[in-house]
């Protein structure tokens, strides 16, 4: 793990917007009641001077819409939910406010196989963003729609959205769920037989080097505190990973993404005694693998993305 300075704030999200650049949004007030926005290049955080910006609030989530080349942020504040887009360094409010329940936590992920920016809204369903509005494509029955605060991320190798853990939206005490669900573009499937740790506020990221999802830490209310364990998942079972170096420490409500420029998973922020930091988890000693959606020759064979036969079976390169 590597320490890298992190802008202040209690709530942060980071998302990849290219092969070498990421955007971090923090709920820290930039001086006018708005969220602060930063570019991360693997070495430092640089401020983004947008004329306008969303009002600081919580909770929020964001994901990069690769088909439209815009970062989409959904933020709630004072009982309202708003969608904002970041493009060329400028924030633009994209929708009128919608009414939300207190502490309602929507989760966003980009489905590269279907070129859809998706949002799971508790007790409503799965929504797709078309650039001007959200439309329900599934729900409210038939899926894990009583869930929020879960891990929610796209697996490009298998072409599915993975949802793990979280908290029932109508939670009234007891244990958190330990289920894993997958969205294949048309239906949800409950992955049978998995007994994963019960977590909420525990994000996931896909790591191409091992072709698996990575999930770190999170809150485990049945034991009363945040955890500092690492898990990975490739479609069959969750396996605990024991890093050779010290862990980033127990935390929850952090942000996690894979960052090709550093060949590792970036973990930022969260709630914890020592969480105002940026960490990188790298898998050492592995032969580089081709990432089939980043316009780069990752494995050094002279072939890029779908031109590389290694990508023939991936969702990103499957024949229409």
Secondary structure, 3 states (H helix, E strand, C coil): CCCECCCCCCCEEEEECCCCCEEEEEEEECCCCEEEEEEECCCCEEECCCCCCCECCCCEEEEEECCCCEEEEEEEECCEEEEEEEECCEEEECCCCEECCCCCCCEEEEECCCCEEEEEECCCEEEEECCCCEEEEECCCCCCCCEECCEEEEECCCCEEEEECCEECCCCCCCCCCCEEEECCCCEEECCCCCCCCCECCCEEEECCCCEEEEEEEEECCCCEEEEEEEEECCCCEEEECCCCCCCCCCECCEEEEEHHHCEEEEECCECCCCCCEEEECCCCCCCCCCCCCCCCCCCCCCCHHHCHHHCCCHHHCCC
